[in-house]
Structures are given as structure tokens and as C-alpha cells.
Amino acid sequence: MSDAAGAGQVPVTQLRLDALLDELQTRLDVARGTRDRVHSLLEAVLAVGRDLELGQALRHVVEAAVTLVDAEYGALGVIGDDQRLSQFVPVGVTEQQIERIGPLPSGHGLLGELIRHPVPLRTGNIAGHPASYGFPDHHPPMRSFVGVPIRIRDKVFGNLYLTEKRGGGEFDAEDESVLATLAVAAGVAIDNARLYAQARLRERWLTAGAEVTSSLLSGSSEQQVLGLLVARAGDVAGADLAVVALPVPGSQELEVRIAVGLGERRHRGLVVPLEGSFVGEAARTGGLVVSADVRNDPRITAGPSRWEGLGPAVAVPVGTPEHGLRGVLMLARAAGRPLFGADESGPLVGFAGQAAVVMELAERRRNSEQMALLQERDRIARDLHDLAVQRLFATGMTLQGATRFIEHPEATERVLRAIDDLDETSKTIRATIFGLRARESGPAAGGLRAKVVEVVERAADVLGFMPGLRMTGLLDVTVPPEVADEVPAVLQEALSNAARHAAPTVVGVSVAAGTELVLTVTDNGRGLPAGGRRSGLANLADRAAAHGGSFEARAPAEGGTELCWRVPLPE
């Protein structure tokens, strides 16, 4: 019996050996799992380190973290200057789910807790944590959570968030340790990607600056250069609206000359004061101005509402108030897009400064060209005086001396007429010489021709079309100042009357200087009123009479109206 019973029992030593073998197998499995996890971590670190594009690097960090800790969902939140989430990269949710959930997180609840206290955070139940903020509608259910900060050179760049451990379990200390290790590698990879992005951004700004410089120095018009400035700045900075505002001469205002992008019509042509406007703040302070939400910026108190749909904005002066403000460049992004960071606004300041220097050089070049033109005019005037006038005078003297040898009366009369023509030609050339040597010191000192052109161009806005203009004679030379000062007012009154009363589709302006100054304005409108003269025309007659001239308003046979203002000119 004892032998049979003994045969059915397993020796104690055998039981202990089996237990030891089971424990050894368990430890081998744990070691093998640890080895596999370490290999996976190393592969994740290598994969993340290969990325040079920042957006790809962020997404690969989240994807690697989800795989390493066996999580259902993951995300990486980038912390902005306002200590809110400026960027959020989710993994595990579809685009359709994101659209149903609505706006991405900005930094509340557990996400905000990690921002305020950048140390690893782990919980088995999100809803039970004191900092829990709850989930929006249509958000997938999440229970377990682990988050770690990502640091770059002792500064917190963002946080890595993992939720919903697969299998229904909780994240453990080993998961937290793996994520912390990955976060260190991610910080290095993200820093490299940011440096690479900064280098490429600087390169793009340098290329844009070189293109603007080339355009300016090649002789392009100011409008073309400003358009190129706006286009390149908006493209490089990724702006949805780009604006250039220029100072209004003689005032404390800025005029938006060019606006391209979102809501451009609300900005184009707008005149705003230095005080109470976003671009005015940049012009007034002479430095970079940044706004996180330009729609609600307290510094904007003047002008109509025009910021609908826009959010982050930045404005930088082109030039400085001390050395001459050339304008203001403003860029804005749509609401909800990232703020303009230091990496973007820093090169923008350099770009605007380079544009200001080039504009200064271009202006000096134009001044040099103007000086060369004036010198050439002086040379032509000297040549006319020393050669043409002297020869004409000598020819006239010769003809005058030869008249006493002419016996035929008709021949004598013809020679005397030729002498008179030579004398008139000499006077004309002398007047031309005087005009060539005249100097203009600025817009206010412009001659009669320039003033007439300015009035006609302004009238185009009222008429809806550009009037025809013809000018003959030496208007800037032979017309005395007291008469020249009357012409712009007379012309403006005549064009205003045509716009208000005649409803014309064609208007012609003619200004001629000879023995008298003749200003003629014609239109194909309704003609003179049946009762007589239009209002305001009596004033034109008085102006002409004050200088010994006359004024006539008549209705031509072909229709319309013809106004003729005449003033005699001194010989």
C-alpha cells in the first residue's frame, strides 16, 4: 500500500523545480517584452529623428507614442506665447469625428493642468480627476490617461497626451517612463526641425527681399514694387490678408494703397489715422506690432469695422519716423490659425528694413536721373542760345541791311515779313530756353501744365471717365502767375458744372497759349438750360474780366456745351 501511494505522489523537489522553471519563464517573457519595447523605443527615436519638416515630426512623435504604450488615442499640443495650445495634432480620430467634435482643444481640463504644471501626469479615470473639464458632444469615450511634457533646451515646447489603454487597462509607471524617454528624443527632433524651418524661412525672406530690390532698381513703378512687396510677404508668412499703407502727405493719416486676400475690399483705399488704427500703431511707434486677435484689439478705435474673419495679425513699419517712414506692411491670418511667432516676425522686420533701404536708394537714383536731365536741359538751352538764336539774329540783320538794295516793292515787303518771322522765332526760342532752365522744387511748385493735368485727373472720379486733354504753347513760361493761378479754379468749375448738370459721356479740355490764353471745355451733354446760363458761370466771366479777358458759353449746332475762357497775355 505504501509503495502504491508513494508511486502516485510527485516529489517535493520536483514541484519546487517546476515552480522555479515557471518563474524563470515568466522573467524571460518579461525580459523579452522589455527587450522588444526597448527596440521599439529605439526605432521610434530613430524614426522621429529623421524628420526635418516640423509638421511631419510632430505627427510621427504622436504615432510612435501611441504604438509604444498601446494607446487608442494620442495627441501633441504645442504651447503658444499666451500659454494656450496654439497647435494640436491628434492621432486615432478620423477627420469626420474632428468635424463633429468642433474646435480643437485650447488648453482646458487635464490638458491645461499639464501646461500649468509641466510634470508627468497619469490617471486611470479622466472624469474623476479634479482638473477634468469634461468632453464636448460627439467626442469618443476616454478613461485612462497619461501625459508628459516635451522640453526644448529647458523650455516647455508642448505636451504629449495618450488616452484609452487598449484592453481596458490603465497606463503604468513603465508606460510613463517610456513616454518620458520618447519626449526627450522628440524635443531634440523637434528642435532640429524648427532650426531647419527657420533656416528655410530666412532663405525665403532673403529671396523675396532680393526680388523686391531687383524690381526697384530695375526702374519698376512704385505701385508695381508695392504689389510685389505685398505678394511676397503674404506668401512667405502664410498670411490670408496682406496690406500696404502709405503716409498721406501733410497729415497724420495713412492710406491703404494695396490690399490682397481675405476682406481686401474692406481695406483697399481706406484712410485711417495714426492714433486708433493697427497700421497707425506700427507707424507711430516705429516697431513691430503683434495682435493675437485683431478683431478685438483694443488699440483699434478708428475706421469702419473691417476685420471680420481675421485673427492673428502683425504690422511692421517700412522705414522709421526718424529717418523717413515709407509705409506700413500688415499681415493677418484667418481666425483660428496660429499666431505669428518670433521665428516669423523677426525676419519680417528685416525684410521691411531692407525694403526701406532699397526704396531710399531708388529715390536717390531718381533724383540723380532728374539732376542729369536738368543738366542736359541746361546744355540744350546754352546751345540754342549760343548757336540758333545768334544765327537767327545775324540772318535777320543781314536781311534788314539788304532791303535797301531791293528795288521791287513787293520783294521788300516779303523780306520784311521774313525778318518779322525770324524775330518771332527768336522770341519763341528764348521762351523755350527759359522753360528749359526752370526748376521745380516739388508738387506745390508745379507749372500750369501739371496743375491742369491734376484737375483733369480729379474730375475723372466725378465724371466716371477721363476727359480728353490737349495743351499747346509755352504754358509754364508765357502765362504770368496771376493768370496761371486762375486757370485751375476756372477749369474745376467748368468740369464740375458739366458733371452736375449735363450728364455727358464725352468731355474735352483744351488749353492754348499764344497772344492770349484760351481755355475751352466742351461736352456732349444736355446743353445750356432753356432759361439762360448755368449757375456758377457768372463767376467764370468775372474771373476773365478781372484780367481784361472774356468768357463765352454757347450751345454748338451738334449739341452739348462749349465754354471758352480767354485772357490776353503780355508780349
Disulfide bonds with the S-S distance in Angstrom:
none
